[in-house]
Amino acid sequence: MKFRGHVHRSLDAKGRLMLPPDWRDMILANAPDGRLVLTLYESCVIGITAAQWAELERVFEKIKAPTKPMRDLQRKLFGGFEEVGIDRQGRIQIPTHLRKSGKLEREVVLLGVGNRFEIVGEGAFEAMLGQQFDDVSGELAQHGVSLPF
């Protein structure tokens, strides 16, 4: 399952968000019950399947004596956890605590980021578009990634 692209959406008054039809179909193919996990990561709300969440929990359980930054990451991920379902109209409900913590207002952007999708406010998306990525050229080279452009 690979999420790609982005789409601008509006949250309704109840905090519901319409998923792109191809994303919804892809999610339902991998999670027939239509259940997703939403949580906080960096400055956004992310969406993954329940199976991906279970794997994440399994990996975190293996970490012995985590550092304070690792414990803080666990607090953010696990504290933000919310399981949601896709309704008949293809929407998910973003709980109030995630909308507040993720700084989501009415206008949002869904970003496909490979094995997950992210939900960010329009302002955060615009800031990301203006960001320069010269500082990652060394890391790209270290991993053998050569952009074809």
C-alpha distance (Angstrom), angle and dihedral (degrees) to the residues before:
residue distance angle dihedral
M1 . . .
K2 3.79 . .
F3 3.78 123.7 .
R4 3.79 114.8 -154.5
G5 3.77 137.7 171.3
H6 3.77 130.1 19.7
V7 3.77 137.7 -100.5
H8 3.79 133.0 -166.2
R9 3.79 115.0 -129.4
S10 3.79 140.8 169.5
L11 3.78 123.6 -130.1
D12 3.78 112.6 -132.2
A13 3.81 122.2 -129.1
K14 3.83 90.5 -86.2
G15 3.81 93.9 51.3
R16 3.81 95.3 -104.7
L17 3.77 119.3 152.0
M18 3.80 126.5 -158.4
L19 3.79 110.9 -133.0
P20 3.80 119.0 -142.8
P21 3.84 107.1 -96.6
D22 3.82 94.2 -120.4
W23 3.82 91.2 50.6
R24 3.80 91.0 48.1
D25 3.81 91.0 50.6
M26 3.79 91.4 48.1
I27 3.82 91.4 49.9
L28 3.80 92.1 48.4
A29 3.81 90.4 49.6
N30 3.82 89.1 56.0
A31 3.81 98.1 34.0
P32 3.82 108.5 27.7
D33 3.82 91.5 -173.5
G34 3.82 88.5 61.5
R35 3.80 92.9 -126.1
L36 3.80 119.9 150.4
V37 3.76 134.7 177.1
L38 3.78 118.7 -130.3
T39 3.78 121.5 -167.2
L40 3.78 142.5 149.7
Y41 3.77 123.2 -87.9
E42 3.77 125.1 167.8
S43 3.83 103.8 -37.0
C44 3.77 101.1 -26.7
V45 3.77 146.7 59.8
I46 3.79 113.5 -101.8
G47 3.78 129.7 -158.8
I48 3.81 125.1 -149.4
T49 3.78 135.6 157.0
A50 3.80 121.8 -92.8
A51 3.82 88.4 -111.8
Q52 3.81 90.7 56.0
W53 3.80 89.3 48.9
A54 3.81 91.6 51.0
E55 3.81 89.6 52.6
L56 3.80 90.5 49.0
E57 3.80 90.7 52.6
R58 3.80 90.4 48.6
V59 3.80 91.3 52.8
F60 3.80 93.3 47.5
E61 3.81 91.1 50.3
K62 3.81 88.9 60.7
I63 3.81 93.6 58.3
K64 3.79 108.9 103.8
A65 3.82 119.0 -157.0
P66 3.82 97.1 -4.8
T67 3.79 118.3 -153.7
K68 3.80 120.8 -113.7
P69 3.84 92.7 -100.1
M70 3.83 88.8 51.4
R71 3.82 91.2 49.2
D72 3.81 89.0 48.9
L73 3.82 90.1 52.4
Q74 3.82 89.6 49.5
R75 3.81 90.1 50.7
K76 3.78 91.2 51.7
L77 3.80 95.8 45.5
F78 3.80 97.8 40.8
G79 3.80 94.3 36.5
G80 3.79 91.0 53.1
F81 3.82 93.5 49.0
E82 3.78 115.1 132.5
E83 3.79 125.8 161.0
V84 3.80 113.1 -146.7
G85 3.78 135.7 175.1
I86 3.77 133.1 -137.9
D87 3.80 109.5 -113.1
R88 3.82 126.6 -143.6
Q89 3.80 91.3 -88.7
G90 3.82 92.1 54.4
R91 3.81 94.9 -105.1
I92 3.76 133.0 133.6
Q93 3.79 125.0 -152.7
I94 3.79 113.6 -125.4
P95 3.81 106.5 -153.4
T96 3.79 118.8 -125.8
H97 3.81 94.4 -112.3
L98 3.81 91.4 55.8
R99 3.80 93.2 45.7
K100 3.80 89.4 51.5
S101 3.82 96.8 43.6
G102 3.81 92.4 42.6
K103 3.83 91.0 48.0
L104 3.78 90.9 -124.6
E105 3.76 117.3 164.7
R106 3.78 127.8 171.3
E107 3.82 97.6 -62.5
V108 3.81 115.1 58.6
V109 3.78 139.5 162.0
L110 3.80 124.5 -136.6
L111 3.80 112.6 -147.5
G112 3.78 124.5 -163.0
V113 3.81 107.2 -138.8
G114 3.78 104.7 174.7
N115 3.80 110.3 -94.0
R116 3.82 93.8 14.7
F117 3.75 141.5 33.0
E118 3.77 126.1 -131.1
I119 3.78 130.0 -149.7
V120 3.80 115.6 -151.6
G121 3.77 135.3 167.9
E122 3.80 116.8 -101.3
G123 3.82 91.3 -111.1
A124 3.80 91.9 54.5
F125 3.81 89.7 48.4
E126 3.82 92.1 51.4
A127 3.82 90.1 49.2
M128 3.80 90.0 50.7
L129 3.81 91.1 52.5
G130 3.80 89.7 55.8
Q131 3.79 93.6 48.8
Q132 3.81 119.6 113.8
F133 3.80 117.6 -137.1
D134 3.81 101.4 -162.0
D135 3.80 89.0 115.1
V136 3.82 92.5 67.6
S137 3.80 97.9 52.4
G138 3.83 91.3 96.7
E139 3.79 92.0 49.2
L140 3.80 91.3 49.1
A141 3.80 90.4 51.6
Q142 3.82 91.3 46.6
H143 3.82 89.3 57.7
G144 3.80 93.2 44.7
V145 3.80 94.2 -110.3
S146 3.77 114.3 150.2
L147 3.78 113.9 -178.8
P148 3.81 111.5 -137.5
F149 3.81 92.4 -135.1
